[in-house]
Amino acid sequence: MSKTDNYSDVSVLDLKRGSRNANTVLNALRINPRISSFSISENIWLANIINKLIKDGLIIQMSELFPVSRYSLTKSGIDFITV
């Protein structure tokens, strides 16, 4: 059974434990930039990767109504996943 949240068709929550890294999260955000804020707070691995991607300048958080967080890949983020 898929663990997609109510706000997306493809979710970072579908990533299997062994493939949860910056590259796979960036690819998932490229497909669907919206993530439930609850999913982020309930999955520490996801919160850690999102925070690192922001810190590294690979994504920026966009304005969105609660309970959704939306992220946009920066040029550096796009270049990161195309390598």
Backbone as XML, in Angstrom:
<?xml version="1.0"?>
<chain id="A" units="angstrom">
  <residue number="1" name="MET">
    <atom name="N" x="0.842" y="-1.186" z="0.000"/>
    <atom name="CA" x="0.000" y="0.000" z="0.000"/>
    <atom name="C" x="0.882" y="1.242" z="0.000"/>
  </residue>
  <residue number="2" name="SER">
    <atom name="N" x="0.540" y="2.196" z="-0.821"/>
    <atom name="CA" x="1.314" y="3.428" z="-0.931"/>
    <atom name="C" x="0.999" y="4.369" z="0.225"/>
  </residue>
  <residue number="3" name="LYS">
    <atom name="N" x="2.019" y="5.077" z="0.680"/>
    <atom name="CA" x="1.836" y="6.022" z="1.765"/>
    <atom name="C" x="1.772" y="7.451" z="1.239"/>
  </residue>
  <residue number="4" name="THR">
    <atom name="N" x="1.120" y="7.687" z="0.117"/>
    <atom name="CA" x="1.029" y="9.052" z="-0.390"/>
    <atom name="C" x="0.124" y="9.859" z="0.529"/>
  </residue>
  <residue number="5" name="ASP">
    <atom name="N" x="0.446" y="11.134" z="0.680"/>
    <atom name="CA" x="-0.393" y="11.976" z="1.511"/>
    <atom name="C" x="-1.558" y="12.490" z="0.673"/>
  </residue>
  <residue number="6" name="ASN">
    <atom name="N" x="-2.447" y="13.240" z="1.275"/>
    <atom name="CA" x="-3.644" y="13.720" z="0.598"/>
    <atom name="C" x="-3.379" y="14.828" z="-0.396"/>
  </residue>
  <residue number="7" name="TYR">
    <atom name="N" x="-2.170" y="15.330" z="-0.479"/>
    <atom name="CA" x="-1.887" y="16.506" z="-1.278"/>
    <atom name="C" x="-1.026" y="16.233" z="-2.497"/>
  </residue>
  <residue number="8" name="SER">
    <atom name="N" x="-0.721" y="14.977" z="-2.776"/>
    <atom name="CA" x="0.175" y="14.718" z="-3.895"/>
    <atom name="C" x="-0.133" y="13.388" z="-4.557"/>
  </residue>
  <residue number="9" name="ASP">
    <atom name="N" x="0.246" y="13.284" z="-5.820"/>
    <atom name="CA" x="0.119" y="12.029" z="-6.552"/>
    <atom name="C" x="1.366" y="11.181" z="-6.337"/>
  </residue>
  <residue number="10" name="VAL">
    <atom name="N" x="2.518" y="11.812" z="-6.382"/>
    <atom name="CA" x="3.786" y="11.148" z="-6.105"/>
    <atom name="C" x="4.323" y="11.810" z="-4.841"/>
  </residue>
  <residue number="11" name="SER">
    <atom name="N" x="4.681" y="11.011" z="-3.882"/>
    <atom name="CA" x="5.081" y="11.566" z="-2.602"/>
    <atom name="C" x="6.481" y="11.119" z="-2.203"/>
  </residue>
  <residue number="12" name="VAL">
    <atom name="N" x="7.185" y="12.004" z="-1.546"/>
    <atom name="CA" x="8.481" y="11.624" z="-0.995"/>
    <atom name="C" x="8.314" y="10.502" z="0.027"/>
  </residue>
  <residue number="13" name="LEU">
    <atom name="N" x="7.112" y="10.343" z="0.553"/>
    <atom name="CA" x="6.859" y="9.273" z="1.517"/>
    <atom name="C" x="6.879" y="7.899" z="0.869"/>
  </residue>
  <residue number="14" name="ASP">
    <atom name="N" x="6.809" y="7.844" z="-0.461"/>
    <atom name="CA" x="6.887" y="6.574" z="-1.178"/>
    <atom name="C" x="8.319" y="6.056" z="-1.284"/>
  </residue>
  <residue number="15" name="LEU">
    <atom name="N" x="9.284" y="6.894" z="-0.940"/>
    <atom name="CA" x="10.688" y="6.486" z="-1.048"/>
    <atom name="C" x="10.989" y="5.373" z="-0.047"/>
  </residue>
  <residue number="16" name="LYS">
    <atom name="N" x="11.596" y="4.323" z="-0.530"/>
    <atom name="CA" x="11.958" y="3.210" z="0.347"/>
    <atom name="C" x="13.124" y="3.615" z="1.250"/>
  </residue>
  <residue number="17" name="ARG">
    <atom name="N" x="13.187" y="3.015" z="2.390"/>
    <atom name="CA" x="14.173" y="3.355" z="3.415"/>
    <atom name="C" x="15.595" y="3.466" z="2.860"/>
  </residue>
  <residue number="18" name="GLY">
    <atom name="N" x="16.027" y="2.570" z="2.028"/>
    <atom name="CA" x="17.390" y="2.578" z="1.498"/>
    <atom name="C" x="17.644" y="3.621" z="0.427"/>
  </residue>
  <residue number="19" name="SER">
    <atom name="N" x="16.589" y="4.265" z="-0.068"/>
    <atom name="CA" x="16.779" y="5.246" z="-1.142"/>
    <atom name="C" x="16.403" y="6.664" z="-0.720"/>
  </residue>
  <residue number="20" name="ARG">
    <atom name="N" x="16.329" y="6.904" z="0.551"/>
    <atom name="CA" x="15.980" y="8.236" z="1.060"/>
    <atom name="C" x="17.240" y="9.089" z="1.148"/>
  </residue>
  <residue number="21" name="ASN">
    <atom name="N" x="17.474" y="9.895" z="0.120"/>
    <atom name="CA" x="18.647" y="10.764" z="0.100"/>
    <atom name="C" x="18.294" y="12.049" z="-0.636"/>
  </residue>
  <residue number="22" name="ALA">
    <atom name="N" x="19.230" y="12.970" z="-0.677"/>
    <atom name="CA" x="18.986" y="14.273" z="-1.289"/>
    <atom name="C" x="18.534" y="14.146" z="-2.742"/>
  </residue>
  <residue number="23" name="ASN">
    <atom name="N" x="19.176" y="13.272" z="-3.496"/>
    <atom name="CA" x="18.852" y="13.131" z="-4.915"/>
    <atom name="C" x="17.426" y="12.632" z="-5.133"/>
  </residue>
  <residue number="24" name="THR">
    <atom name="N" x="17.018" y="11.602" z="-4.389"/>
    <atom name="CA" x="15.675" y="11.057" z="-4.581"/>
    <atom name="C" x="14.598" y="12.011" z="-4.090"/>
  </residue>
  <residue number="25" name="VAL">
    <atom name="N" x="14.875" y="12.735" z="-2.999"/>
    <atom name="CA" x="13.911" y="13.729" z="-2.513"/>
    <atom name="C" x="13.794" y="14.875" z="-3.517"/>
  </residue>
  <residue number="26" name="LEU">
    <atom name="N" x="14.915" y="15.328" z="-4.082"/>
    <atom name="CA" x="14.858" y="16.374" z="-5.100"/>
    <atom name="C" x="14.045" y="15.913" z="-6.312"/>
  </residue>
  <residue number="27" name="ASN">
    <atom name="N" x="14.246" y="14.689" z="-6.749"/>
    <atom name="CA" x="13.464" y="14.167" z="-7.880"/>
    <atom name="C" x="11.980" y="14.122" z="-7.557"/>
  </residue>
  <residue number="28" name="ALA">
    <atom name="N" x="11.637" y="13.694" z="-6.348"/>
    <atom name="CA" x="10.230" y="13.656" z="-5.945"/>
    <atom name="C" x="9.642" y="15.065" z="-5.885"/>
  </residue>
  <residue number="29" name="LEU">
    <atom name="N" x="10.409" y="16.022" z="-5.368"/>
    <atom name="CA" x="9.928" y="17.411" z="-5.310"/>
    <atom name="C" x="9.810" y="18.027" z="-6.696"/>
  </residue>
  <residue number="30" name="ARG">
    <atom name="N" x="10.647" y="17.598" z="-7.622"/>
    <atom name="CA" x="10.565" y="18.086" z="-8.998"/>
    <atom name="C" x="9.236" y="17.647" z="-9.612"/>
  </residue>
  <residue number="31" name="ILE">
    <atom name="N" x="8.813" y="16.425" z="-9.314"/>
    <atom name="CA" x="7.559" y="15.897" z="-9.837"/>
    <atom name="C" x="6.366" y="16.528" z="-9.127"/>
  </residue>
  <residue number="32" name="ASN">
    <atom name="N" x="6.432" y="16.595" z="-7.811"/>
    <atom name="CA" x="5.354" y="17.196" z="-7.033"/>
    <atom name="C" x="5.954" y="17.946" z="-5.850"/>
  </residue>
  <residue number="33" name="PRO">
    <atom name="N" x="5.956" y="19.281" z="-5.909"/>
    <atom name="CA" x="6.637" y="20.091" z="-4.889"/>
    <atom name="C" x="5.871" y="20.265" z="-3.579"/>
  </residue>
  <residue number="34" name="ARG">
    <atom name="N" x="4.720" y="19.638" z="-3.456"/>
    <atom name="CA" x="3.897" y="19.821" z="-2.258"/>
    <atom name="C" x="4.009" y="18.617" z="-1.327"/>
  </residue>
  <residue number="35" name="ILE">
    <atom name="N" x="4.176" y="18.916" z="-0.042"/>
    <atom name="CA" x="4.252" y="17.878" z="0.984"/>
    <atom name="C" x="3.391" y="18.326" z="2.157"/>
  </residue>
  <residue number="36" name="SER">
    <atom name="N" x="2.657" y="17.415" z="2.718"/>
    <atom name="CA" x="1.879" y="17.708" z="3.914"/>
    <atom name="C" x="2.832" y="18.111" z="5.044"/>
  </residue>
  <residue number="37" name="SER">
    <atom name="N" x="2.521" y="19.199" z="5.706"/>
    <atom name="CA" x="3.330" y="19.634" z="6.851"/>
    <atom name="C" x="3.337" y="18.565" z="7.939"/>
  </residue>
  <residue number="38" name="PHE">
    <atom name="N" x="2.249" y="17.843" z="8.061"/>
    <atom name="CA" x="2.177" y="16.765" z="9.051"/>
    <atom name="C" x="3.159" y="15.646" z="8.699"/>
  </residue>
  <residue number="39" name="SER">
    <atom name="N" x="3.287" y="15.336" z="7.412"/>
    <atom name="CA" x="4.225" y="14.293" z="6.986"/>
    <atom name="C" x="5.657" y="14.669" z="7.336"/>
  </residue>
  <residue number="40" name="ILE">
    <atom name="N" x="5.975" y="15.943" z="7.168"/>
    <atom name="CA" x="7.326" y="16.405" z="7.500"/>
    <atom name="C" x="7.577" y="16.271" z="9.005"/>
  </residue>
  <residue number="41" name="SER">
    <atom name="N" x="6.605" y="16.693" z="9.806"/>
    <atom name="CA" x="6.803" y="16.649" z="11.257"/>
    <atom name="C" x="6.796" y="15.221" z="11.801"/>
  </residue>
  <residue number="42" name="GLU">
    <atom name="N" x="6.140" y="14.288" z="11.121"/>
    <atom name="CA" x="6.063" y="12.907" z="11.593"/>
    <atom name="C" x="7.198" y="12.028" z="11.079"/>
  </residue>
  <residue number="43" name="ASN">
    <atom name="N" x="7.984" y="12.516" z="10.128"/>
    <atom name="CA" x="9.072" y="11.729" z="9.533"/>
    <atom name="C" x="10.376" y="12.502" z="9.660"/>
  </residue>
  <residue number="44" name="ILE">
    <atom name="N" x="11.131" y="12.206" z="10.708"/>
    <atom name="CA" x="12.358" y="12.947" z="10.993"/>
    <atom name="C" x="13.353" y="12.855" z="9.844"/>
  </residue>
  <residue number="45" name="TRP">
    <atom name="N" x="13.414" y="11.724" z="9.156"/>
    <atom name="CA" x="14.324" y="11.588" z="8.014"/>
    <atom name="C" x="13.989" y="12.620" z="6.950"/>
  </residue>
  <residue number="46" name="LEU">
    <atom name="N" x="12.689" y="12.845" z="6.722"/>
    <atom name="CA" x="12.256" y="13.803" z="5.708"/>
    <atom name="C" x="12.564" y="15.226" z="6.151"/>
  </residue>
  <residue number="47" name="ALA">
    <atom name="N" x="12.277" y="15.547" z="7.398"/>
    <atom name="CA" x="12.588" y="16.879" z="7.923"/>
    <atom name="C" x="14.078" y="17.165" z="7.820"/>
  </residue>
  <residue number="48" name="ASN">
    <atom name="N" x="14.910" y="16.186" z="8.148"/>
    <atom name="CA" x="16.368" y="16.377" z="8.079"/>
    <atom name="C" x="16.833" y="16.623" z="6.652"/>
  </residue>
  <residue number="49" name="ILE">
    <atom name="N" x="16.312" y="15.848" z="5.693"/>
    <atom name="CA" x="16.728" y="16.033" z="4.298"/>
    <atom name="C" x="16.242" y="17.379" z="3.769"/>
  </residue>
  <residue number="50" name="ILE">
    <atom name="N" x="14.995" y="17.728" z="4.046"/>
    <atom name="CA" x="14.452" y="19.023" z="3.593"/>
    <atom name="C" x="15.295" y="20.168" z="4.153"/>
  </residue>
  <residue number="51" name="ASN">
    <atom name="N" x="15.598" y="20.122" z="5.449"/>
    <atom name="CA" x="16.401" y="21.188" z="6.069"/>
    <atom name="C" x="17.789" y="21.277" z="5.450"/>
  </residue>
  <residue number="52" name="LYS">
    <atom name="N" x="18.393" y="20.134" z="5.147"/>
    <atom name="CA" x="19.719" y="20.141" z="4.514"/>
    <atom name="C" x="19.636" y="20.699" z="3.098"/>
  </residue>
  <residue number="53" name="LEU">
    <atom name="N" x="18.606" y="20.337" z="2.352"/>
    <atom name="CA" x="18.446" y="20.855" z="0.987"/>
    <atom name="C" x="18.275" y="22.374" z="0.986"/>
  </residue>
  <residue number="54" name="ILE">
    <atom name="N" x="17.541" y="22.889" z="1.960"/>
    <atom name="CA" x="17.375" y="24.340" z="2.086"/>
    <atom name="C" x="18.716" y="24.978" z="2.447"/>
  </residue>
  <residue number="55" name="LYS">
    <atom name="N" x="19.388" y="24.418" z="3.451"/>
    <atom name="CA" x="20.682" y="24.952" z="3.892"/>
    <atom name="C" x="21.709" y="24.954" z="2.761"/>
  </residue>
  <residue number="56" name="ASP">
    <atom name="N" x="21.691" y="23.901" z="1.934"/>
    <atom name="CA" x="22.637" y="23.788" z="0.823"/>
    <atom name="C" x="22.231" y="24.608" z="-0.394"/>
  </residue>
  <residue number="57" name="GLY">
    <atom name="N" x="21.080" y="25.281" z="-0.320"/>
    <atom name="CA" x="20.634" y="26.132" z="-1.418"/>
    <atom name="C" x="20.089" y="25.367" z="-2.610"/>
  </residue>
  <residue number="58" name="LEU">
    <atom name="N" x="19.633" y="24.133" z="-2.390"/>
    <atom name="CA" x="19.116" y="23.320" z="-3.491"/>
    <atom name="C" x="17.606" y="23.467" z="-3.676"/>
  </residue>
  <residue number="59" name="ILE">
    <atom name="N" x="16.900" y="23.877" z="-2.604"/>
    <atom name="CA" x="15.472" y="24.168" z="-2.679"/>
    <atom name="C" x="15.169" y="25.401" z="-1.852"/>
  </residue>
  <residue number="60" name="ILE">
    <atom name="N" x="14.039" y="26.014" z="-2.150"/>
    <atom name="CA" x="13.519" y="27.105" z="-1.318"/>
    <atom name="C" x="12.062" y="26.798" z="-1.006"/>
  </residue>
  <residue number="61" name="GLN">
    <atom name="N" x="11.631" y="27.217" z="0.179"/>
    <atom name="CA" x="10.233" y="27.009" z="0.550"/>
    <atom name="C" x="9.406" y="28.142" z="-0.020"/>
  </residue>
  <residue number="62" name="MET">
    <atom name="N" x="8.302" y="27.782" z="-0.667"/>
    <atom name="CA" x="7.416" y="28.747" z="-1.286"/>
    <atom name="C" x="6.204" y="28.970" z="-0.383"/>
  </residue>
  <residue number="63" name="SER">
    <atom name="N" x="5.502" y="30.037" z="-0.634"/>
    <atom name="CA" x="4.301" y="30.339" z="0.132"/>
    <atom name="C" x="3.186" y="29.354" z="-0.227"/>
  </residue>
  <residue number="64" name="GLU">
    <atom name="N" x="2.554" y="28.804" z="0.774"/>
    <atom name="CA" x="1.464" y="27.837" z="0.576"/>
    <atom name="C" x="0.613" y="27.844" z="1.830"/>
  </residue>
  <residue number="65" name="LEU">
    <atom name="N" x="-0.668" y="27.582" z="1.684"/>
    <atom name="CA" x="-1.557" y="27.554" z="2.835"/>
    <atom name="C" x="-1.341" y="26.285" z="3.659"/>
  </residue>
  <residue number="66" name="PHE">
    <atom name="N" x="-1.362" y="26.444" z="4.984"/>
    <atom name="CA" x="-1.256" y="25.314" z="5.898"/>
    <atom name="C" x="-2.419" y="24.372" z="5.614"/>
  </residue>
  <residue number="67" name="PRO">
    <atom name="N" x="-2.264" y="23.093" z="5.613"/>
    <atom name="CA" x="-1.178" y="22.278" z="6.124"/>
    <atom name="C" x="-0.243" y="21.743" z="5.040"/>
  </residue>
  <residue number="68" name="VAL">
    <atom name="N" x="0.034" y="22.523" z="4.039"/>
    <atom name="CA" x="0.895" y="22.071" z="2.944"/>
    <atom name="C" x="2.165" y="22.902" z="2.920"/>
  </residue>
  <residue number="69" name="SER">
    <atom name="N" x="3.278" y="22.242" z="2.655"/>
    <atom name="CA" x="4.545" y="22.928" z="2.401"/>
    <atom name="C" x="4.865" y="22.704" z="0.930"/>
  </residue>
  <residue number="70" name="ARG">
    <atom name="N" x="5.319" y="23.765" z="0.263"/>
    <atom name="CA" x="5.668" y="23.654" z="-1.156"/>
    <atom name="C" x="7.088" y="24.130" z="-1.338"/>
  </residue>
  <residue number="71" name="TYR">
    <atom name="N" x="7.855" y="23.402" z="-2.132"/>
    <atom name="CA" x="9.259" y="23.694" z="-2.336"/>
    <atom name="C" x="9.551" y="23.843" z="-3.820"/>
  </residue>
  <residue number="72" name="SER">
    <atom name="N" x="10.488" y="24.705" z="-4.123"/>
    <atom name="CA" x="10.920" y="24.915" z="-5.502"/>
    <atom name="C" x="12.412" y="24.614" z="-5.580"/>
  </residue>
  <residue number="73" name="LEU">
    <atom name="N" x="12.785" y="23.866" z="-6.604"/>
    <atom name="CA" x="14.197" y="23.588" z="-6.812"/>
    <atom name="C" x="14.889" y="24.830" z="-7.349"/>
  </residue>
  <residue number="74" name="THR">
    <atom name="N" x="16.039" y="25.132" z="-6.814"/>
    <atom name="CA" x="16.861" y="26.226" z="-7.337"/>
    <atom name="C" x="17.617" y="25.697" z="-8.551"/>
  </residue>
  <residue number="75" name="LYS">
    <atom name="N" x="18.320" y="26.589" z="-9.241"/>
    <atom name="CA" x="19.146" y="26.140" z="-10.361"/>
    <atom name="C" x="20.163" y="25.113" z="-9.876"/>
  </residue>
  <residue number="76" name="SER">
    <atom name="N" x="20.749" y="25.349" z="-8.702"/>
    <atom name="CA" x="21.700" y="24.391" z="-8.133"/>
    <atom name="C" x="21.039" y="23.047" z="-7.870"/>
  </residue>
  <residue number="77" name="GLY">
    <atom name="N" x="19.773" y="23.067" z="-7.417"/>
    <atom name="CA" x="19.044" y="21.834" z="-7.167"/>
    <atom name="C" x="18.780" y="21.063" z="-8.446"/>
  </residue>
  <residue number="78" name="ILE">
    <atom name="N" x="18.420" y="21.782" z="-9.501"/>
    <atom name="CA" x="18.191" y="21.151" z="-10.805"/>
    <atom name="C" x="19.489" y="20.555" z="-11.319"/>
  </residue>
  <residue number="79" name="ASP">
    <atom name="N" x="20.571" y="21.316" z="-11.211"/>
    <atom name="CA" x="21.883" y="20.807" z="-11.659"/>
    <atom name="C" x="22.305" y="19.585" z="-10.852"/>
  </residue>
  <residue number="80" name="PHE">
    <atom name="N" x="21.982" y="19.569" z="-9.578"/>
    <atom name="CA" x="22.354" y="18.457" z="-8.694"/>
    <atom name="C" x="21.748" y="17.144" z="-9.161"/>
  </residue>
  <residue number="81" name="ILE">
    <atom name="N" x="20.463" y="17.174" z="-9.571"/>
    <atom name="CA" x="19.812" y="15.923" z="-9.960"/>
    <atom name="C" x="20.097" y="15.522" z="-11.407"/>
  </residue>
  <residue number="82" name="THR">
    <atom name="N" x="20.649" y="16.423" z="-12.189"/>
    <atom name="CA" x="20.937" y="16.082" z="-13.570"/>
    <atom name="C" x="22.354" y="15.556" z="-13.747"/>
  </residue>
  <residue number="83" name="VAL">
    <atom name="N" x="23.118" y="15.534" z="-12.657"/>
    <atom name="CA" x="24.501" y="15.044" z="-12.723"/>
    <atom name="C" x="24.518" y="13.537" z="-12.737"/>
  </residue>
</chain>
